[in-house]
Amino acid sequence: MSAHAERPPQHPATRYLAAVAAVAAALLLRMLLEPITGRGAHFVLAFAAVLVVSLFIGTGPGLLTLALSLPLTAYLSIHAGTPVSQAVFQALLYGVDGLIILYVASIVTKRRQALDYANRELRRLTQEAAQSEAHAREIIELSPDAFFLADLEARFTDVNQAACEMLGYTREELLGKAIFDIIPATDAERVREARNQLLVPGAISKGEWTLNRKDGTEVPVDLSANILSDGRWQAFVRDITDRRNVEEALHRAVADRNDVLRIVAHDLRNPLSIIAMEAHILEAPGLITVPRDVPASQVILRSVRRMNQLIQDLLDVELVEAGELKVGRERLSAAVVAREAVDSQATIAADSRIAIQLEIEPEVRDVWGDHKRLLQVFENLIGNGIKFTQPGGRITVRAASEDHVVRFSVADTGCGIEPESLRHVFDRFWQASTHARHLGAGLGLPVAKGIVEAHGGRMWVESEPGRGSTFSFTIPASDTTR
């Protein structure tokens, strides 16, 4: 900042009085120095006065200085003995030189004023740029989106707090890292292609990418980037994990809907077809003769029960997933419930030529549970055992006390479950792989597991391919033994 730029404005009268004072000072100083310098060079100090006043006060006061000093100096020169012609000639030279000084001083003053103005404008623009940068920085820091700025070598030179939080790095750790350090290696070529596309003036690249966090996990992002005029990259990045989750949830919902439609179309159509066929036989008993061991009424009732069970499973699985499945609480004999479950499935097991047996631990404790719901659990587990066990096989139902619970289990000697399929056993609509027949809607096990958990127990499965499966579950025991 120059001293001239900050010079306070002066009143015009003060400036011209300063010119008069400069002339008087020059003449006085000339008189004081005369004993030392002699009487020669009368106009030297007058030149100095004109120069100083012109440069530091202004051209107008400088002209006044010249006009006042010219006759006074000439007079003093003649009074000191200088011939008139010589004094006049010196005065003319002094006048010409003084005008040159004034001209040069005016040019210098204008250039100085222009420079002062340019400096003021530069300071103003610098301040505005600093304010704009601070404002932009504040907006960037407040933005929920991550901001990255990279140099010509694709190394980060600036990031905001959102970028640090997104990737799990500190600001110091991110600065200096390359773009290629935070993307999967498979995306490196895609980055180079994007840069080539951005080299077109005004081009903006938008798209979905994957970034690597510090802990090694990946985050899906929506990225908008461009290249600045100086070749640097800048990008705004938004975490779209939540959006991806919503999209995946929507896809799952559509898939589940399609599964429901498929199940309903397949599993309800079969019993309906059987009912329609049996009803047709009943309407025309003389026209259609079918040898059979089971009356038509029982076939129809069995199909109706199958349809009702499917509808109930659909309703129950929705309650389970919503956490709204309710169970009653009453004291029940674990031995009686297990025996009742076996008795209810004994006929079906016999028809399939499968032995079913019951093993009850002596003095097994009572449980707190919902009688109807517990029988539903056993029906699903024993029914599955019958489906996957070949004729001549065996199903064993057990009940034993363990700590504060009673552990029930249903073991079969069927085909077992492959290890990679075990984690899907309790998924709704999942069905074991089989080429023999359609084995149900895949709702029984998730419903059974939901019922057990609603009681405060848990359910799990152990299986070995070719040697059968054992489904176990626990129910809270009562405070006394029987």
C-alpha positions as CSV (number, residue, x, y, z in Angstrom):
1,M,0.0,0.0,0.0
2,S,1.6,3.3,-1.1
3,A,1.7,6.5,0.9
4,H,0.2,8.4,-2.0
5,A,-2.7,6.1,-2.2
6,E,-3.7,6.8,1.3
7,R,-2.9,10.7,1.2
8,P,-5.9,12.5,2.7
9,P,-7.7,15.0,0.4
10,Q,-6.6,18.7,0.9
11,H,-8.6,21.9,0.6
12,P,-7.6,23.8,-2.6
13,A,-6.7,27.0,-0.7
14,T,-4.3,25.0,1.6
15,R,-2.6,23.6,-1.5
16,Y,-1.9,27.0,-3.0
17,L,-0.8,28.4,0.3
18,A,1.7,25.5,0.5
19,A,3.0,26.7,-2.9
20,V,3.6,30.2,-1.6
21,A,5.3,28.8,1.5
22,A,7.5,26.6,-0.7
23,V,8.6,29.7,-2.7
24,A,9.3,31.7,0.5
25,A,11.2,28.7,2.0
26,A,13.4,28.4,-1.2
27,L,14.2,32.1,-1.2
28,L,15.0,32.1,2.5
29,L,17.2,29.0,2.2
30,R,19.0,30.6,-0.8
31,M,19.7,33.7,1.4
32,L,20.9,31.6,4.3
33,L,23.2,29.5,2.1
34,E,24.6,32.5,0.2
35,P,27.7,32.9,2.5
36,I,28.6,29.3,1.7
37,T,27.6,29.0,-2.0
38,G,28.2,32.5,-3.1
39,R,25.8,34.5,-5.3
40,G,25.8,32.1,-8.3
41,A,23.0,29.7,-9.3
42,H,20.1,31.8,-8.0
43,F,17.5,29.5,-9.6
44,V,18.7,26.1,-8.2
45,L,16.4,26.1,-5.1
46,A,13.6,27.6,-7.2
47,F,13.8,24.5,-9.4
48,A,13.6,22.3,-6.3
49,A,10.5,24.1,-5.0
50,V,8.7,23.8,-8.3
51,L,9.6,20.1,-8.5
52,V,8.6,19.2,-5.0
53,V,5.3,21.2,-5.2
54,S,4.4,19.7,-8.6
55,L,5.0,16.1,-7.5
56,F,3.6,16.2,-4.0
57,I,0.9,18.9,-4.1
58,G,-0.2,19.2,-7.6
59,T,0.4,20.8,-11.0
60,G,-1.7,23.9,-10.2
61,P,0.3,24.8,-7.1
62,G,3.5,24.0,-9.0
63,L,2.5,26.5,-11.7
64,L,1.9,29.1,-9.0
65,T,5.3,28.3,-7.5
66,L,6.9,28.9,-10.9
67,A,5.0,32.1,-11.4
68,L,6.0,33.5,-8.0
69,S,9.6,32.3,-7.9
70,L,10.5,33.5,-11.5
71,P,10.2,37.3,-10.9
72,L,11.4,37.1,-7.3
73,T,14.5,35.1,-8.1
74,A,15.2,37.3,-11.2
75,Y,14.9,40.4,-9.0
76,L,17.2,39.0,-6.3
77,S,19.7,38.0,-9.0
78,I,19.8,41.6,-10.5
79,H,19.9,43.1,-7.0
80,A,23.0,40.9,-6.3
81,G,24.8,42.4,-9.3
82,T,23.9,40.1,-12.1
83,P,23.6,42.1,-15.4
84,V,19.9,42.6,-16.4
85,S,20.4,40.8,-19.7
86,Q,22.0,37.8,-18.1
87,A,19.3,37.7,-15.3
88,V,16.5,37.9,-17.9
89,F,18.2,35.1,-19.9
90,Q,18.5,32.9,-16.8
91,A,14.9,33.7,-15.9
92,L,13.7,32.6,-19.4
93,L,15.7,29.4,-19.1
94,Y,14.3,28.8,-15.6
95,G,10.8,29.4,-17.0
96,V,11.2,26.9,-19.8
97,D,12.8,24.3,-17.5
98,G,10.1,25.0,-15.0
99,L,7.4,24.3,-17.6
100,I,9.1,21.1,-18.5
101,I,9.2,20.1,-14.9
102,L,5.5,20.9,-14.6
103,Y,4.8,18.8,-17.7
104,V,6.8,15.8,-16.5
105,A,5.3,16.2,-13.0
106,S,1.8,16.2,-14.4
107,I,2.5,13.0,-16.3
108,V,4.0,11.4,-13.2
109,T,1.1,12.5,-11.2
110,K,-1.4,11.1,-13.6
111,R,0.5,7.8,-13.8
112,R,0.7,7.7,-10.0
113,Q,-3.0,8.4,-9.7
114,A,-3.7,5.7,-12.3
115,L,-1.5,3.3,-10.3
116,D,-3.2,4.3,-7.1
117,Y,-6.6,3.6,-8.7
118,A,-5.4,0.3,-10.1
119,N,-4.1,-0.6,-6.6
120,R,-7.4,0.3,-5.0
121,E,-9.3,-1.8,-7.6
122,L,-6.9,-4.7,-7.1
123,R,-7.4,-4.5,-3.3
124,R,-11.1,-4.3,-3.8
125,L,-11.2,-7.2,-6.2
126,T,-8.9,-9.2,-4.0
127,Q,-11.2,-8.6,-1.0
128,E,-14.2,-9.5,-3.0
129,A,-12.5,-12.7,-4.3
130,A,-11.5,-13.5,-0.7
131,Q,-15.1,-13.0,0.5
132,S,-16.5,-15.0,-2.4
133,E,-14.0,-17.8,-1.7
134,A,-14.8,-17.7,2.0
135,H,-18.5,-17.8,1.2
136,A,-18.1,-20.6,-1.3
137,R,-15.9,-22.5,1.2
138,E,-18.6,-22.1,3.8
139,I,-21.3,-23.4,1.4
140,I,-19.0,-26.3,0.5
141,E,-18.4,-27.2,4.2
142,L,-22.1,-27.0,5.0
143,S,-23.0,-29.1,2.0
144,P,-24.1,-32.7,2.8
145,D,-22.3,-33.8,-0.4
146,A,-18.6,-34.6,-0.4
147,F,-16.4,-32.1,-2.3
148,F,-13.0,-33.1,-3.9
149,L,-10.5,-30.9,-5.7
150,A,-7.6,-32.5,-7.4
151,D,-4.5,-31.1,-9.2
152,L,-3.2,-31.9,-12.6
153,E,-1.7,-35.2,-11.3
154,A,-5.1,-36.2,-9.9
155,R,-4.0,-35.7,-6.3
156,F,-6.4,-34.1,-3.9
157,T,-5.6,-30.5,-2.9
158,D,-8.9,-29.8,-1.1
159,V,-11.8,-31.7,0.4
160,N,-14.6,-30.8,2.7
161,Q,-15.7,-32.5,6.0
162,A,-18.4,-34.5,4.2
163,A,-15.7,-36.1,2.1
164,C,-13.8,-37.1,5.2
165,E,-16.8,-38.5,6.9
166,M,-17.9,-40.4,3.8
167,L,-14.5,-42.2,3.3
168,G,-13.4,-42.3,7.0
169,Y,-10.2,-40.3,6.5
170,T,-9.0,-37.2,8.2
171,R,-8.5,-34.1,6.0
172,E,-4.7,-34.5,6.4
173,E,-4.9,-38.1,5.3
174,L,-6.9,-37.3,2.2
175,L,-4.8,-34.4,1.0
176,G,-2.1,-35.7,-1.3
177,K,-3.9,-39.0,-2.1
178,A,-4.7,-39.7,-5.7
179,I,-8.1,-40.3,-7.1
180,F,-7.0,-43.9,-8.0
181,D,-6.4,-44.5,-4.3
182,I,-10.1,-44.3,-3.5
183,I,-11.6,-46.2,-6.4
184,P,-11.6,-49.9,-7.2
185,A,-8.8,-50.9,-9.5
186,T,-11.3,-52.0,-12.1
187,D,-12.5,-48.4,-12.5
188,A,-9.1,-46.9,-13.3
189,E,-9.6,-47.0,-17.0
190,R,-13.1,-45.6,-16.6
191,V,-11.6,-42.6,-14.8
192,R,-9.2,-42.0,-17.7
193,E,-12.0,-42.1,-20.2
194,A,-14.1,-39.7,-18.1
195,R,-11.1,-37.2,-18.0
196,N,-10.8,-37.3,-21.8
197,Q,-14.5,-36.5,-22.1
198,L,-14.2,-33.6,-19.7
199,L,-11.4,-32.0,-21.7
200,V,-14.2,-30.6,-23.9
201,P,-14.8,-27.0,-22.7
202,G,-17.9,-26.9,-20.5
203,A,-18.2,-30.7,-20.2
204,I,-19.6,-32.2,-17.0
205,S,-19.4,-35.9,-16.2
206,K,-22.3,-37.4,-14.2
207,G,-22.7,-41.0,-13.1
208,E,-22.7,-43.6,-10.4
209,W,-19.4,-44.8,-9.1
210,T,-18.0,-46.9,-6.2
211,L,-15.5,-45.4,-3.7
212,N,-13.3,-47.3,-1.2
213,R,-13.5,-46.3,2.4
214,K,-10.5,-46.4,4.7
215,D,-11.8,-49.5,6.4
216,G,-11.9,-51.3,3.0
217,T,-15.7,-51.2,2.6
218,E,-17.3,-49.7,-0.6
219,V,-19.8,-46.9,-0.8
220,P,-21.9,-46.3,-3.9
221,V,-22.0,-42.7,-4.9
222,D,-23.6,-40.3,-7.5
223,L,-20.7,-38.1,-8.8
224,S,-20.7,-34.9,-10.8
225,A,-17.3,-33.6,-12.0
226,N,-15.7,-31.1,-14.3
227,I,-12.3,-29.8,-15.1
228,L,-11.5,-26.1,-14.3
229,S,-9.7,-23.7,-16.7
230,D,-6.4,-24.4,-15.0
231,G,-6.7,-28.2,-15.5
232,R,-7.7,-29.1,-12.0
233,W,-10.5,-31.6,-11.3
234,Q,-13.5,-30.8,-9.0
235,A,-16.3,-33.1,-8.1
236,F,-19.3,-33.2,-5.9
237,V,-20.2,-36.7,-4.6
238,R,-23.4,-37.9,-2.9
239,D,-23.7,-41.1,-1.0
240,I,-26.5,-43.2,-2.5
241,T,-26.4,-46.1,-0.1
242,D,-29.9,-45.3,1.2
243,R,-31.2,-45.0,-2.3
244,R,-29.7,-48.3,-3.3
245,N,-31.2,-49.9,-0.2
246,V,-34.6,-48.5,-1.1
247,E,-34.2,-49.7,-4.7
248,E,-33.2,-53.2,-3.5
249,A,-36.1,-53.2,-1.1
250,L,-38.4,-52.3,-4.0
251,H,-36.9,-55.1,-6.1
252,R,-37.4,-57.5,-3.2
253,A,-40.9,-56.3,-2.7
254,V,-41.7,-56.9,-6.4
255,A,-40.0,-60.3,-6.3
256,D,-42.0,-61.2,-3.2
257,R,-45.1,-60.1,-4.9
258,N,-44.3,-62.3,-7.9
259,D,-43.5,-65.1,-5.5
260,V,-46.9,-64.7,-3.8
261,L,-48.7,-64.7,-7.2
262,R,-46.7,-67.7,-8.3
263,I,-47.5,-69.6,-5.0
264,V,-51.2,-68.7,-5.1
265,A,-51.4,-69.6,-8.8
266,H,-49.8,-72.9,-8.3
267,D,-50.7,-74.1,-4.9
268,L,-54.3,-72.9,-5.0
269,R,-54.9,-74.1,-8.5
270,N,-54.1,-77.7,-7.7
271,P,-56.6,-78.2,-4.9
272,L,-59.2,-76.2,-6.8
273,S,-58.8,-78.5,-9.8
274,I,-59.2,-81.5,-7.5
275,I,-62.4,-80.1,-6.0
276,A,-63.8,-79.2,-9.4
277,M,-63.0,-82.8,-10.6
278,E,-64.6,-84.4,-7.6
279,A,-67.6,-82.2,-7.8
280,H,-68.0,-83.2,-11.5
281,I,-67.9,-86.8,-10.5
282,L,-70.5,-86.3,-7.8
283,E,-72.8,-84.5,-10.3
284,A,-72.6,-87.4,-12.8
285,P,-72.0,-90.6,-10.9
286,G,-73.3,-92.7,-13.6
287,L,-71.2,-91.3,-16.4
288,I,-67.8,-91.3,-14.7
289,T,-66.6,-94.4,-12.9
290,V,-63.3,-94.1,-11.1
291,P,-62.0,-96.9,-8.9
292,R,-61.0,-95.4,-5.5
293,D,-60.3,-96.1,-1.9
294,V,-61.0,-92.6,-0.6
295,P,-64.5,-91.1,-0.8
296,A,-64.9,-87.9,-2.9
297,S,-66.0,-86.0,0.2
298,Q,-62.7,-86.7,2.0
299,V,-60.7,-85.7,-1.1
300,I,-62.6,-82.4,-1.2
301,L,-62.2,-81.8,2.5
302,R,-58.4,-82.5,2.2
303,S,-58.1,-80.0,-0.7
304,V,-60.0,-77.4,1.3
305,R,-57.7,-77.9,4.3
306,R,-54.7,-77.5,2.1
307,M,-56.1,-74.2,0.7
308,N,-56.9,-73.0,4.1
309,Q,-53.4,-73.8,5.4
310,L,-51.8,-72.0,2.5
311,I,-54.0,-68.9,3.1
312,Q,-53.2,-69.1,6.8
313,D,-49.5,-69.4,6.2
314,L,-49.6,-66.3,3.9
315,L,-51.3,-64.3,6.6
316,D,-49.0,-65.6,9.4
317,V,-45.8,-64.9,7.5
318,E,-46.8,-61.3,7.0
319,L,-47.5,-61.0,10.7
320,V,-44.1,-62.5,11.5
321,E,-42.2,-60.1,9.3
322,A,-44.2,-57.2,10.7
323,G,-43.4,-58.3,14.2
324,E,-47.2,-58.5,15.0
325,L,-47.7,-62.2,15.5
326,K,-49.4,-62.6,18.8
327,V,-49.4,-65.8,20.9
328,G,-51.3,-66.7,24.0
329,R,-49.7,-67.8,27.3
330,E,-50.9,-70.7,29.3
331,R,-49.3,-73.5,31.2
332,L,-49.0,-76.6,29.0
333,S,-47.6,-80.1,29.5
334,A,-44.7,-80.4,27.1
335,A,-45.2,-84.2,27.0
336,V,-48.9,-83.9,26.2
337,V,-48.3,-81.3,23.4
338,A,-45.6,-83.4,21.8
339,R,-47.7,-86.6,22.0
340,E,-50.7,-84.8,20.5
341,A,-48.6,-83.5,17.6
342,V,-47.4,-87.0,16.9
343,D,-50.9,-88.5,17.0
344,S,-52.2,-85.8,14.6
345,Q,-49.6,-86.8,12.0
346,A,-49.5,-90.5,12.6
347,T,-52.0,-91.4,9.9
348,I,-50.2,-89.3,7.2
349,A,-46.9,-90.9,8.2
350,A,-48.4,-94.4,8.0
351,D,-49.8,-93.6,4.5
352,S,-46.3,-92.7,3.4
353,R,-44.9,-95.8,5.1
354,I,-42.8,-93.7,7.5
355,A,-42.4,-94.7,11.1
356,I,-42.9,-91.9,13.7
357,Q,-41.9,-92.2,17.3
358,L,-41.9,-90.1,20.4
359,E,-39.1,-89.8,23.0
360,I,-40.1,-87.8,26.1
361,E,-37.6,-87.2,28.9
362,P,-38.9,-88.3,32.3
363,E,-40.1,-85.4,34.4
364,V,-39.9,-83.0,31.5
365,R,-41.1,-79.5,32.6
366,D,-44.2,-77.8,31.6
367,V,-44.1,-74.8,29.2
368,W,-45.8,-71.4,28.9
369,G,-47.2,-71.3,25.4
370,D,-50.1,-71.1,22.9
371,H,-51.5,-74.6,22.5
372,K,-52.8,-74.1,18.9
373,R,-49.6,-72.3,17.7
374,L,-47.3,-74.9,19.2
375,L,-49.2,-77.7,17.4
376,Q,-48.9,-75.6,14.2
377,V,-45.1,-75.6,14.7
378,F,-45.0,-79.4,15.1
379,E,-47.3,-79.9,12.1
380,N,-44.9,-77.9,9.9
381,L,-41.8,-79.7,11.1
382,I,-43.3,-83.2,11.1
383,G,-45.0,-82.5,7.7
384,N,-41.6,-81.4,6.2
385,G,-40.0,-84.6,7.7
386,I,-42.6,-86.7,5.9
387,K,-42.1,-84.9,2.6
388,F,-38.3,-85.4,2.6
389,T,-38.1,-88.9,4.0
390,Q,-38.3,-91.9,1.7
391,P,-40.7,-94.8,2.5
392,G,-39.2,-97.0,5.2
393,G,-37.6,-94.0,6.9
394,R,-38.2,-92.7,10.5
395,I,-39.2,-89.5,12.2
396,T,-38.4,-88.9,15.9
397,V,-40.0,-86.3,18.0
398,R,-38.2,-85.4,21.3
399,A,-38.8,-83.2,24.4
400,A,-36.3,-82.6,27.1
401,S,-35.7,-79.9,29.8
402,E,-32.7,-77.6,29.5
403,D,-32.0,-74.9,32.1
404,H,-35.1,-72.6,31.9
405,V,-36.5,-74.0,28.7
406,V,-37.9,-77.1,27.2
407,R,-36.1,-78.2,24.0
408,F,-38.3,-79.9,21.4
409,S,-36.8,-81.5,18.2
410,V,-38.1,-83.3,15.1
411,A,-35.5,-85.5,13.5
412,D,-35.9,-87.4,10.2
413,T,-33.8,-89.8,8.2
414,G,-34.5,-88.0,4.9
415,C,-32.2,-86.6,2.2
416,G,-30.8,-83.8,4.4
417,I,-29.9,-80.3,3.4
418,E,-26.8,-79.1,1.5
419,P,-24.5,-76.8,3.6
420,E,-24.9,-73.9,1.3
421,S,-28.7,-74.1,1.6
422,L,-28.9,-74.2,5.4
423,R,-28.9,-70.4,5.7
424,H,-31.9,-70.1,3.5
425,V,-34.0,-72.7,5.2
426,F,-36.0,-70.1,7.2
427,D,-36.4,-67.7,4.3
428,R,-39.9,-67.3,3.1
429,F,-40.8,-68.9,-0.3
430,W,-37.5,-70.8,-0.2
431,Q,-37.9,-74.5,-1.2
432,A,-35.5,-77.3,-1.0
433,S,-34.2,-78.5,-4.3
434,T,-36.0,-81.6,-5.5
435,H,-37.0,-83.1,-8.8
436,A,-39.6,-85.5,-7.4
437,R,-42.5,-83.1,-6.8
438,H,-43.6,-79.7,-5.7
439,L,-43.2,-79.6,-2.0
440,G,-45.2,-76.6,-0.8
441,A,-45.1,-72.8,-0.8
442,G,-42.0,-72.4,1.4
443,L,-43.9,-70.6,4.1
444,G,-44.1,-73.3,6.9
445,L,-40.6,-72.9,8.3
446,P,-40.5,-69.1,8.5
447,V,-44.0,-69.2,10.1
448,A,-42.9,-71.9,12.6
449,K,-39.7,-69.9,13.5
450,G,-41.8,-66.7,13.9
451,I,-44.2,-68.5,16.3
452,V,-41.3,-69.9,18.4
453,E,-39.6,-66.5,18.6
454,A,-42.9,-64.9,19.6
455,H,-42.9,-67.3,22.6
456,G,-39.4,-66.1,23.5
457,G,-37.7,-69.2,22.2
458,R,-35.4,-69.9,19.2
459,M,-35.3,-72.4,16.3
460,W,-32.4,-73.9,14.4
461,V,-31.5,-76.7,12.1
462,E,-28.8,-79.3,11.9
463,S,-28.4,-81.4,8.8
464,E,-26.1,-83.7,6.9
465,P,-26.8,-84.5,3.3
466,G,-28.0,-88.1,2.9
467,R,-28.5,-88.6,6.6
468,G,-31.4,-86.4,7.5
469,S,-32.2,-83.2,9.3
470,T,-33.0,-82.2,12.9
471,F,-35.1,-79.1,13.6
472,S,-34.9,-78.0,17.2
473,F,-36.7,-75.2,19.1
474,T,-37.0,-74.0,22.7
475,I,-40.0,-72.8,24.6
476,P,-39.7,-71.1,28.1
477,A,-40.4,-73.6,30.8
478,S,-42.8,-73.1,33.8
479,D,-41.5,-72.9,37.4
480,T,-42.4,-76.5,38.4
481,T,-41.7,-79.9,37.0
482,R,-44.3,-82.6,36.3
